[in-house]
Amino acid sequence: MPDITWTPAQRAAEIAILRVEAERCDTARDDARTTADDPSARPADRDFSRRAITAHQDNAHHYRTTAEALESGADPVELGYTS
C-alpha cells in the first residue's frame, strides 16, 4: 500500500475535521436522546432514536480516537486512509 505523506498543516486540518465530526455526532446523540425520552413522540420515533443514540456514540468515539492517534503521530495508512 502506498505511503501517505501529509504536511503538518494537512494533518492538523484532518484532526480538526475529525473533532468537528465528533461534536456533530454528540449533538445528534443529544437530539436523539430528547426524542427517545419524549413520551409524546411516536413509539417508532422513540425506538429509532434509541438505536441512533448508540450509533452516534460509536461514531463520535471513532472520530475522537482517530484524531487522537493522528495527534500522536500515527501513520494515516494504519488508520485506514488511502491515497
All heavy atoms as an XYZ file, in Angstrom:
643
protein
N       0.854     -1.169      0.000
C       0.000      0.000      0.000
C       0.904      1.238      0.000
O       1.853      1.304      0.767
C      -0.898     -0.029      1.238
C      -1.882      1.111      1.288
S      -3.139      0.855      2.557
C      -4.303     -0.097      1.599
N       0.589      2.218     -0.827
C       1.450      3.396     -0.903
C       1.399      4.220      0.380
O       0.397      4.239      1.083
C       0.874      4.188     -2.086
C      -0.492      3.656     -2.290
C      -0.519      2.266     -1.748
N       2.521      4.853      0.640
C       2.595      5.736      1.800
C       1.769      6.988      1.544
O       1.631      7.439      0.416
C       4.032      6.153      2.083
C       4.866      4.991      2.595
O       4.285      4.045      3.146
O       6.095      5.046      2.441
N       1.249      7.537      2.605
C       0.566      8.826      2.539
C       1.451      9.811      3.290
O       1.806      9.576      4.445
C      -0.831      8.767      3.183
C      -1.734      7.835      2.393
C      -1.433     10.156      3.264
C      -3.102      7.646      3.013
N       1.818     10.868      2.629
C       2.635     11.894      3.263
C       1.807     13.149      3.401
O       1.361     13.719      2.411
C       3.891     12.182      2.423
O       4.594     10.961      2.219
C       4.786     13.180      3.124
N       1.574     13.532      4.632
C       0.828     14.752      4.919
C       1.776     15.809      5.442
O       2.674     15.514      6.238
C      -0.239     14.503      5.979
C      -1.454     13.774      5.510
C      -1.824     13.524      4.230
C      -2.470     13.211      6.334
N      -3.004     12.831      4.201
C      -3.430     12.630      5.485
C      -2.668     13.137      7.691
C      -4.560     11.990      5.956
C      -3.800     12.502      8.169
C      -4.731     11.941      7.308
N       1.533     17.043      5.058
C       2.249     18.153      5.681
C       1.656     18.336      7.077
O       0.541     17.851      7.356
C       2.076     19.452      4.878
O       0.702     19.853      4.950
C       2.525     19.292      3.427
N       2.359     19.021      7.950
C       1.773     19.293      9.276
C       0.425     20.005      9.176
O      -0.491     19.719      9.960
C       2.832     20.164      9.961
C       4.118     19.731      9.328
C       3.762     19.450      7.883
N       0.277     20.896      8.202
C      -0.999     21.609      8.037
C      -2.108     20.657      7.600
O      -3.251     20.780      8.059
C      -0.837     22.741      7.025
N      -1.787     19.721      6.723
C      -2.794     18.748      6.285
C      -3.222     17.852      7.443
O      -4.400     17.550      7.606
C      -2.255     17.903      5.130
C      -2.116     18.655      3.834
C      -1.350     17.870      2.793
O      -0.310     17.272      3.087
N      -1.869     17.865      1.576
N      -2.256     17.426      8.229
C      -2.569     16.579      9.395
C      -3.442     17.361     10.377
O      -4.444     16.851     10.883
C      -1.278     16.114     10.066
C      -1.508     15.165     11.236
C      -0.188     14.691     11.817
N       0.447     13.726     10.953
C       0.314     12.396     11.078
N      -0.414     11.888     12.050
N       0.919     11.587     10.248
N      -3.083     18.600     10.632
C      -3.867     19.436     11.553
C      -5.278     19.653     11.028
O      -6.243     19.640     11.807
C      -3.168     20.776     11.763
N      -5.400     19.840      9.721
C      -6.731     20.032      9.132
C      -7.580     18.774      9.289
O      -8.770     18.854      9.626
C      -6.606     20.409      7.658
N      -7.000     17.615      9.067
C      -7.750     16.356      9.218
C      -8.175     16.157     10.666
O      -9.309     15.748     10.943
C      -6.909     15.174      8.731
C      -7.613     13.842      8.824
C      -8.855     13.716      7.954
O      -9.042     14.528      7.012
O      -9.662     12.797      8.209
N      -7.301     16.469     11.588
C      -7.641     16.355     13.013
C      -8.786     17.301     13.351
O      -9.731     16.913     14.058
C      -6.399     16.635     13.881
C      -5.379     15.503     13.706
C      -6.776     16.826     15.345
C      -3.998     15.818     14.244
N      -8.737     18.512     12.841
C      -9.812     19.483     13.099
C     -11.139     18.978     12.536
O     -12.184     19.091     13.187
C      -9.458     20.838     12.508
N     -11.107     18.412     11.337
C     -12.326     17.867     10.724
C     -12.885     16.739     11.590
O     -14.100     16.666     11.826
C     -12.042     17.380      9.293
C     -11.796     18.576      8.370
C     -13.172     16.496      8.757
C     -11.199     18.210      7.023
N     -12.016     15.859     12.055
C     -12.466     14.749     12.895
C     -13.089     15.246     14.195
O     -14.103     14.710     14.656
C     -11.296     13.809     13.196
C     -10.777     13.013     12.003
C      -9.425     12.390     12.337
C     -11.774     11.951     11.579
N     -12.512     16.281     14.777
C     -13.063     16.846     16.013
C     -14.449     17.463     15.766
O     -15.356     17.304     16.581
C     -12.115     17.901     16.585
C     -10.778     17.351     16.998
C     -10.799     16.889     18.410
N      -9.477     16.406     18.797
C      -9.308     15.373     19.592
N     -10.336     14.747     20.099
N      -8.104     14.974     19.904
N     -14.602     18.153     14.642
C     -15.907     18.733     14.297
C     -16.937     17.624     14.097
O     -18.080     17.731     14.557
C     -15.793     19.627     13.042
C     -17.159     19.985     12.486
C     -15.001     20.888     13.360
N     -16.546     16.566     13.413
C     -17.472     15.447     13.194
C     -17.872     14.789     14.515
O     -19.027     14.404     14.694
C     -16.853     14.418     12.246
C     -16.808     14.888     10.812
C     -18.183     15.205     10.248
O     -19.111     14.382     10.382
O     -18.338     16.297      9.696
N     -16.935     14.673     15.440
C     -17.263     14.104     16.756
C     -18.282     14.981     17.476
O     -19.249     14.464     18.070
C     -16.002     13.944     17.598
N     -18.099     16.292     17.399
C     -19.055     17.215     18.021
C     -20.427     17.117     17.343
O     -21.463     17.172     18.009
C     -18.535     18.652     17.955
C     -17.360     18.903     18.874
C     -17.697     18.685     20.335
O     -18.787     19.117     20.775
O     -16.879     18.074     21.046
N     -20.426     16.978     16.017
C     -21.684     16.831     15.284
C     -22.413     15.567     15.755
O     -23.631     15.580     15.962
C     -21.410     16.764     13.774
C     -22.654     16.696     12.918
C     -22.323     16.422     11.456
N     -21.637     15.150     11.269
C     -22.223     13.959     11.273
N     -23.518     13.857     11.477
N     -21.525     12.856     11.078
N     -21.670     14.497     15.960
C     -22.275     13.252     16.449
C     -22.812     13.418     17.868
O     -23.869     12.871     18.201
C     -21.258     12.112     16.395
S     -20.888     11.554     14.734
N     -22.090     14.176     18.696
C     -22.576     14.431     20.055
C     -23.903     15.191     20.030
O     -24.818     14.879     20.799
C     -21.551     15.232     20.856
C     -20.321     14.426     21.214
O     -20.366     13.179     21.175
O     -19.291     15.060     21.546
N     -24.000     16.170     19.146
C     -25.237     16.940     19.020
C     -26.377     16.046     18.541
O     -27.493     16.100     19.081
C     -25.035     18.121     18.055
O     -24.011     18.963     18.582
C     -26.314     18.920     17.869
N     -26.093     15.217     17.552
C     -27.121     14.297     17.043
C     -27.545     13.308     18.121
O     -28.730     12.975     18.253
C     -26.598     13.569     15.806
N     -26.580     12.844     18.913
C     -26.898     11.936     20.022
C     -27.826     12.612     21.016
O     -28.808     12.027     21.476
C     -25.607     11.498     20.717
C     -25.834     10.571     21.905
C     -24.721     10.658     22.920
N     -24.586     12.019     23.400
C     -23.422     12.595     23.685
N     -22.295     11.956     23.535
N     -23.393     13.852     24.120
N     -27.516     13.864     21.351
C     -28.356     14.596     22.299
C     -29.765     14.806     21.744
O     -30.751     14.686     22.485
C     -27.719     15.940     22.648
C     -26.430     15.780     23.443
O     -26.189     14.682     23.982
O     -25.663     16.763     23.499
N     -29.859     15.106     20.459
C     -31.174     15.250     19.828
C     -31.940     13.927     19.878
O     -33.147     13.902     20.148
C     -31.036     15.706     18.377
C     -30.557     17.139     18.251
O     -30.576     17.875     19.265
O     -30.146     17.526     17.139
N     -31.232     12.836     19.626
C     -31.877     11.518     19.672
C     -32.347     11.201     21.086
O     -33.428     10.637     21.277
C     -30.919     10.441     19.165
N     -31.563     11.578     22.082
C     -31.981     11.351     23.477
C     -33.254     12.123     23.792
O     -34.140     11.612     24.491
C     -30.876     11.799     24.431
C     -29.813     10.788     24.640
C     -28.901     11.176     25.789
N     -27.867     10.181     25.916
C     -26.599     10.445     26.147
N     -26.192     11.684     26.286
N     -25.723      9.471     26.241
N     -33.339     13.337     23.288
C     -34.534     14.149     23.526
C     -35.767     13.445     22.978
O     -36.795     13.339     23.653
C     -34.374     15.540     22.883
O     -33.253     16.181     23.483
C     -35.612     16.391     23.083
N     -35.658     12.933     21.761
C     -36.796     12.234     21.152
C     -37.070     10.919     21.866
O     -38.231     10.578     22.118
C     -36.539     11.980     19.656
O     -36.307     13.238     19.010
C     -37.718     11.280     18.995
N     -36.024     10.177     22.202
C     -36.207      8.886     22.866
C     -36.906      9.041     24.216
O     -37.660      8.160     24.631
C     -34.859      8.199     23.056
N     -36.663     10.168     24.866
C     -37.250     10.407     26.194
C     -38.584     11.148     26.144
O     -39.180     11.403     27.187
C     -36.269     11.205     27.059
C     -35.009     10.419     27.376
O     -35.036      9.172     27.272
O     -33.995     11.057     27.715
N     -39.037     11.493     24.960
C     -40.263     12.285     24.804
C     -41.483     11.370     24.777
O     -41.712     10.662     23.803
C     -40.192     13.101     23.515
C     -41.407     13.984     23.307
O     -42.343     13.947     24.133
O     -41.412     14.716     22.301
N     -42.287     11.381     25.841
C     -43.445     10.492     25.873
C     -44.494     10.836     24.812
O     -45.311      9.992     24.454
C     -44.007     10.665     27.285
C     -43.425     11.918     27.812
C     -42.162     12.182     27.054
N     -44.445     12.054     24.272
C     -45.420     12.416     23.246
C     -44.971     12.026     21.846
O     -45.752     12.112     20.895
C     -45.713     13.920     23.297
O     -44.570     14.657     22.913
N     -43.718     11.562     21.704
C     -43.223     11.130     20.382
C     -43.840      9.776     20.026
O     -44.187      8.986     20.911
C     -41.707     11.033     20.396
N     -43.962      9.547     18.738
C     -44.488      8.251     18.296
C     -43.555      7.134     18.753
O     -42.337      7.319     18.796
C     -44.580      8.210     16.769
C     -45.576      9.159     16.176
C     -45.608      9.103     14.668
N     -44.341      8.628     14.120
C     -44.215      8.027     12.953
N     -45.250      7.831     12.190
N     -43.031      7.629     12.505
N     -44.099      5.975     19.103
C     -43.256      4.858     19.554
C     -42.154      4.497     18.544
O     -41.022      4.221     18.936
C     -44.240      3.711     19.746
C     -45.533      4.396     20.071
C     -45.528      5.654     19.238
N     -42.481      4.522     17.264
C     -41.474      4.192     16.255
C     -40.332      5.210     16.261
O     -39.164      4.845     16.091
C     -42.113      4.126     14.872
N     -40.666      6.474     16.471
C     -39.634      7.512     16.539
C     -38.766      7.342     17.784
O     -37.545      7.521     17.726
C     -40.261      8.906     16.529
C     -40.899      9.257     15.201
O     -40.552      8.616     14.180
O     -41.749     10.173     15.192
N     -39.392      6.991     18.889
C     -38.624      6.765     20.116
C     -37.687      5.567     19.954
O     -36.527      5.626     20.351
C     -39.558      6.576     21.308
C     -40.251      7.866     21.737
C     -40.868      7.781     23.127
N     -41.644      6.583     23.374
C     -42.964      6.467     23.181
N     -43.664      7.492     22.739
N     -43.586      5.355     23.454
N     -38.199      4.485     19.346
C     -37.358      3.299     19.127
C     -36.180      3.615     18.209
O     -35.041      3.225     18.479
C     -38.173      2.157     18.538
C     -39.156      1.563     19.527
O     -38.991      1.796     20.748
O     -40.090      0.876     19.081
N     -36.447      4.321     17.118
C     -35.389      4.700     16.193
C     -34.348      5.561     16.906
O     -33.140      5.363     16.747
C     -35.963      5.447     14.989
C     -34.908      5.943     14.050
C     -34.337      5.087     13.123
C     -34.462      7.253     14.122
C     -33.346      5.538     12.272
C     -33.470      7.711     13.273
C     -32.905      6.851     12.346
N     -34.815      6.493     17.710
C     -33.903      7.394     18.417
C     -33.036      6.645     19.411
O     -31.851      6.958     19.575
C     -34.687      8.500     19.122
O     -35.274      9.346     18.160
N     -33.587      5.652     20.058
C     -32.783      4.854     20.993
C     -31.647      4.138     20.265
O     -30.526      4.070     20.768
C     -33.669      3.847     21.727
C     -34.545      4.481     22.777
C     -35.331      3.431     23.579
N     -36.347      4.087     24.369
C     -37.639      4.103     24.078
N     -38.106      3.466     23.024
N     -38.486      4.744     24.855
N     -31.939      3.613     19.083
C     -30.895      2.963     18.290
C     -29.882      3.987     17.777
O     -28.680      3.710     17.711
C     -31.505      2.178     17.129
C     -32.281      0.944     17.571
C     -32.691      0.067     16.397
N     -33.417      0.769     15.358
C     -34.726      0.990     15.340
N     -35.468      0.568     16.353
N     -35.294      1.617     14.336
N     -30.365      5.155     17.424
C     -29.483      6.201     16.893
C     -28.498      6.689     17.953
O     -27.365      7.051     17.621
C     -30.309      7.362     16.355
N     -28.902      6.682     19.203
C     -28.006      7.130     20.284
C     -26.712      6.317     20.251
O     -25.613      6.878     20.273
C     -28.697      7.013     21.659
C     -29.820      8.045     21.772
C     -27.686      7.172     22.793
C     -30.750      7.815     22.955
N     -26.847      5.009     20.170
C     -25.674      4.137     20.147
C     -24.824      4.383     18.907
O     -23.590      4.461     18.998
C     -26.107      2.659     20.206
O     -26.860      2.458     21.400
C     -24.906      1.736     20.204
N     -25.457      4.532     17.766
C     -24.712      4.771     16.530
C     -23.934      6.085     16.604
O     -22.760      6.149     16.223
C     -25.658      4.782     15.334
N     -24.572      7.116     17.114
C     -23.894      8.408     17.232
C     -22.746      8.340     18.234
O     -21.682      8.922     18.008
C     -24.881      9.505     17.631
C     -25.891      9.812     16.579
N     -25.575     10.059     15.269
C     -27.244      9.909     16.642
C     -26.669     10.311     14.575
N     -27.702     10.211     15.392
N     -22.928      7.630     19.330
C     -21.847      7.473     20.311
C     -20.666      6.734     19.692
O     -19.509      7.123     19.885
C     -22.344      6.712     21.535
C     -23.226      7.519     22.440
C     -23.849      6.691     23.547
O     -24.049      5.489     23.417
N     -24.163      7.347     24.643
N     -20.961      5.665     18.960
C     -19.899      4.888     18.319
C     -19.137      5.733     17.300
O     -17.901      5.683     17.240
C     -20.471      3.645     17.631
C     -20.995      2.614     18.614
O     -20.701      2.722     19.825
O     -21.708      1.692     18.155
N     -19.864      6.495     16.505
C     -19.209      7.339     15.502
C     -18.347      8.410     16.158
O     -17.214      8.652     15.728
C     -20.243      7.980     14.573
C     -20.862      6.982     13.630
O     -20.311      5.919     13.372
N     -22.022      7.321     13.101
N     -18.864      9.057     17.197
C     -18.090     10.082     17.890
C     -16.814      9.485     18.478
O     -15.733     10.081     18.382
C     -18.927     10.745     18.992
N     -16.929      8.298     19.042
C     -15.759      7.621     19.605
C     -14.725      7.343     18.508
O     -13.522      7.572     18.704
C     -16.183      6.321     20.290
C     -15.038      5.515     20.798
N     -14.329      5.865     21.914
C     -14.455      4.390     20.318
C     -13.367      4.979     22.113
N     -13.421      4.086     21.150
N     -15.173      6.863     17.372
C     -14.265      6.582     16.246
C     -13.545      7.852     15.804
O     -12.314      7.849     15.632
C     -15.043      5.981     15.079
C     -14.250      5.917     13.820
N     -13.229      5.021     13.635
C     -14.298      6.679     12.705
C     -12.688      5.222     12.443
N     -13.325      6.216     11.856
N     -14.287      8.936     15.625
C     -13.662     10.193     15.196
C     -12.641     10.673     16.219
O     -11.555     11.120     15.868
C     -14.720     11.272     14.960
C     -15.590     11.024     13.750
C     -16.973     11.142     13.838
C     -15.051     10.689     12.526
C     -17.786     10.929     12.731
C     -15.852     10.472     11.410
C     -17.218     10.596     11.519
O     -18.011     10.379     10.425
N     -12.990     10.595     17.498
C     -12.073     11.082     18.534
C     -10.811     10.217     18.634
O      -9.704     10.748     18.772
C     -12.779     11.128     19.884
C     -13.696     12.303     20.008
C     -14.142     12.566     21.446
N     -14.989     13.736     21.437
C     -16.312     13.700     21.323
N     -16.958     12.543     21.263
N     -17.017     14.819     21.291
N     -10.970      8.910     18.583
C      -9.784      8.055     18.697
C      -8.883      8.202     17.473
O      -7.660      8.151     17.603
C     -10.156      6.575     18.914
O     -11.000      6.126     17.858
C     -10.835      6.366     20.250
N      -9.486      8.408     16.305
C      -8.683      8.637     15.107
C      -7.932      9.959     15.226
O      -6.737     10.033     14.915
C      -9.556      8.612     13.838
O     -10.232      7.351     13.766
C      -8.726      8.812     12.581
N      -8.604     11.006     15.681
C      -7.952     12.301     15.867
C      -6.808     12.185     16.872
O      -5.707     12.716     16.649
C      -8.962     13.348     16.327
N      -7.042     11.490     17.963
C      -6.003     11.322     18.977
C      -4.809     10.550     18.428
O      -3.653     10.881     18.712
C      -6.576     10.624     20.211
C      -7.537     11.504     20.989
C      -8.380     10.738     21.995
O      -8.168      9.517     22.187
O      -9.267     11.366     22.599
N      -5.082      9.524     17.628
C      -3.993      8.753     17.029
C      -3.183      9.625     16.067
O      -1.944      9.578     16.071
C      -4.559      7.533     16.300
N      -3.867     10.416     15.268
C      -3.153     11.307     14.346
C      -2.340     12.343     15.115
O      -1.218     12.682     14.723
C      -4.132     11.993     13.399
C      -4.742     11.104     12.313
C      -5.831     11.864     11.555
C      -3.667     10.591     11.363
N      -2.897     12.842     16.208
C      -2.161     13.799     17.043
C      -0.897     13.171     17.617
O       0.105     13.852     17.824
C      -3.040     14.316     18.179
C      -4.091     15.293     17.730
C      -5.046     15.702     18.840
O      -5.274     14.918     19.782
O      -5.567     16.819     18.742
N      -0.959     11.872     17.858
C       0.191     11.160     18.421
C       1.190     10.737     17.352
O       2.176     10.077     17.658
C      -0.282      9.924     19.184
O      -1.092     10.316     20.264
N       0.893     11.070     16.083
C       1.825     10.764     15.007
C       1.576      9.457     14.282
O       2.448      8.983     13.542
N       0.411      8.862     14.462
C       0.109      7.596     13.787
C       0.157      7.762     12.272
O      -0.137      8.826     11.736
C      -1.266      7.095     14.205
N       0.531      6.687     11.614
C       0.560      6.649     10.160
C      -0.879      6.589      9.657
O      -1.639      5.703     10.051
C       1.333      5.412      9.696
C       1.458      5.289      8.206
O       0.834      6.062      7.460
O       2.193      4.375      7.776
N      -1.277      7.510      8.771
C      -2.643      7.505      8.268
C      -3.045      6.174      7.616
O      -4.195      5.742      7.742
C      -2.673      8.643      7.249
C      -1.549      9.526      7.638
C      -0.513      8.643      8.255
N      -2.106      5.513      6.951
C      -2.410      4.231      6.294
C      -2.833      3.195      7.327
O      -3.771      2.430      7.110
C      -1.214      3.749      5.451
C      -1.450      2.337      4.922
C      -0.946      4.724      4.301
N      -2.160      3.189      8.470
C      -2.512      2.241      9.531
C      -3.889      2.510     10.092
O      -4.508      1.628     10.695
C      -1.464      2.290     10.634
C      -0.120      1.760     10.202
C       0.935      1.898     11.280
O       0.586      2.244     12.437
O       2.117      1.657     10.982
N      -4.389      3.733      9.907
C      -5.723      4.104     10.394
C      -6.793      3.902      9.335
O      -7.950      4.224      9.553
C      -5.718      5.556     10.875
C      -4.780      5.848     12.045
C      -4.746      7.349     12.317
C      -5.203      5.089     13.282
N      -6.394      3.395      8.174
C      -7.369      3.105      7.135
C      -7.462      4.135      6.024
O      -8.285      4.001      5.123
N      -6.637      5.166      6.070
C      -6.655      6.168      4.998
C      -5.978      5.575      3.760
O      -5.018      4.822      3.868
C      -5.901      7.436      5.418
C      -6.635      8.275      6.428
C      -6.489      8.044      7.789
C      -7.476      9.302      6.017
C      -7.161      8.819      8.720
C      -8.157     10.088      6.951
C      -7.987      9.834      8.293
O      -8.644     10.598      9.212
N      -6.511      5.935      2.611
C      -5.909      5.503      1.341
C      -5.624      6.721      0.487
O      -6.252      7.759      0.644
C      -6.836      4.543      0.582
O      -8.070      5.203      0.307
C      -7.093      3.272      1.375
N      -4.689      6.544     -0.420
C      -4.352      7.679     -1.287
C      -5.195      7.678     -2.541
O      -5.908      6.789     -2.839
C      -2.892      7.629     -1.673
O      -2.578      6.401     -2.270
